[in-house]
Amino acid sequence: MRNSDDIPVRTRFLAVELAAPGMVLSKAAKTQHMHTLLAAGALLNDENIRQLRVHGVEFITVGSPDHRTPKEVATQARDAAHGVRAVFRDADVTQPAMAALFNSVLAYRRA
């Protein structure tokens, strides 16, 4: 993904407590009951961050400019994959549920 200035955008999973005004949501922020509070692309401000907390949203997905070089991106992705494989080394990732968990953790760590 790239922003309007053609700079790559890095998607980050973030605890709402770490949210700050000016951040932009990459994915819609939803309640536990899957009601959308803020749409993807929403610009965070003090009031909507407060509303996220009030409604019990714990994590959000935000986008930020990614100024890493392609080499840095590749190195960090390799290191993340290595770490996730170490955690799952004794798991049977041929089982569908474990494979799904492995892939989710890997995607999270690569972000």
Legacy VTK file of the C-alpha trace (Angstrom):
# vtk DataFile Version 3.0
C-alpha trace
ASCII
DATASET POLYDATA
POINTS 111 float
0.000 0.000 0.000
1.212 3.530 -0.762
-0.006 6.943 0.353
-0.804 9.919 -1.886
2.876 10.944 -1.870
3.776 7.459 -3.243
5.503 6.512 0.013
4.918 2.917 1.137
2.538 2.616 4.081
3.318 0.213 6.903
0.331 -1.366 8.613
0.710 -1.646 12.376
-1.429 -3.399 14.973
-1.588 -1.094 17.949
-3.121 -1.111 21.407
-5.674 1.701 21.672
-3.706 3.049 24.657
-0.881 3.840 22.212
-3.123 5.587 19.685
-2.431 9.251 19.068
-4.257 12.053 17.265
-3.219 12.225 13.632
-2.916 8.469 13.108
-4.978 6.992 10.255
-6.884 3.708 10.539
-5.896 1.086 7.965
-8.894 -1.085 8.818
-12.236 -0.247 10.366
-12.309 -0.158 14.172
-15.049 -2.478 15.421
-16.604 -3.358 18.762
-16.651 -6.884 20.201
-20.037 -7.259 18.499
-18.538 -6.248 15.117
-20.232 -2.850 14.967
-18.070 -0.390 13.054
-17.099 2.615 15.152
-14.671 4.184 12.693
-14.137 3.354 9.030
-10.801 2.579 7.425
-9.119 5.862 6.533
-10.476 7.690 9.594
-8.124 10.250 11.076
-7.836 9.733 14.824
-8.418 12.597 17.240
-8.793 12.828 21.009
-12.572 12.330 20.882
-12.679 9.265 18.668
-9.794 7.672 20.611
-11.864 8.222 23.759
-14.855 6.601 22.045
-12.752 3.570 21.103
-11.838 3.140 24.773
-15.422 3.672 25.958
-16.639 0.948 23.591
-13.972 -1.517 24.734
-11.886 -1.583 21.581
-8.466 -2.878 22.610
-6.534 -2.885 19.337
-6.622 -0.945 16.083
-4.787 -1.143 12.776
-3.086 2.044 11.635
-0.994 2.997 8.663
2.165 5.048 8.836
4.777 6.045 6.269
7.350 3.281 5.858
10.742 4.821 5.292
12.619 1.533 5.629
14.774 0.457 2.730
13.797 -2.704 0.840
16.795 -4.411 2.459
15.599 -3.410 5.946
12.088 -4.686 5.158
13.476 -8.015 3.944
15.778 -8.375 6.951
13.005 -7.615 9.434
10.610 -10.025 7.670
13.251 -12.773 7.733
13.968 -12.170 11.425
10.250 -12.163 12.258
9.699 -15.432 10.394
12.659 -17.009 12.189
11.288 -15.966 15.578
7.790 -17.250 14.827
9.161 -20.574 13.589
11.138 -20.898 16.842
7.978 -20.358 18.908
6.062 -22.945 16.839
8.950 -25.420 16.503
7.124 -28.176 18.451
3.686 -27.421 17.013
2.059 -29.457 14.267
1.421 -26.698 11.743
-0.084 -29.232 9.322
-3.214 -29.114 11.496
-5.606 -26.460 10.115
-6.165 -24.599 13.396
-2.461 -24.496 14.220
-1.611 -23.470 10.658
-4.119 -20.612 10.894
-2.632 -19.478 14.198
0.911 -19.727 12.838
-0.011 -17.680 9.753
-1.811 -15.049 11.838
1.142 -14.644 14.192
3.538 -14.510 11.272
1.473 -11.801 9.540
1.314 -9.819 12.780
5.070 -10.049 13.334
5.851 -9.011 9.766
3.705 -5.888 9.924
LINES 1 112
111 0 1 2 3 4 5 6 7 8 9 10 11 12 13 14 15 16 17 18 19 20 21 22 23 24 25 26 27 28 29 30 31 32 33 34 35 36 37 38 39 40 41 42 43 44 45 46 47 48 49 50 51 52 53 54 55 56 57 58 59 60 61 62 63 64 65 66 67 68 69 70 71 72 73 74 75 76 77 78 79 80 81 82 83 84 85 86 87 88 89 90 91 92 93 94 95 96 97 98 99 100 101 102 103 104 105 106 107 108 109 110
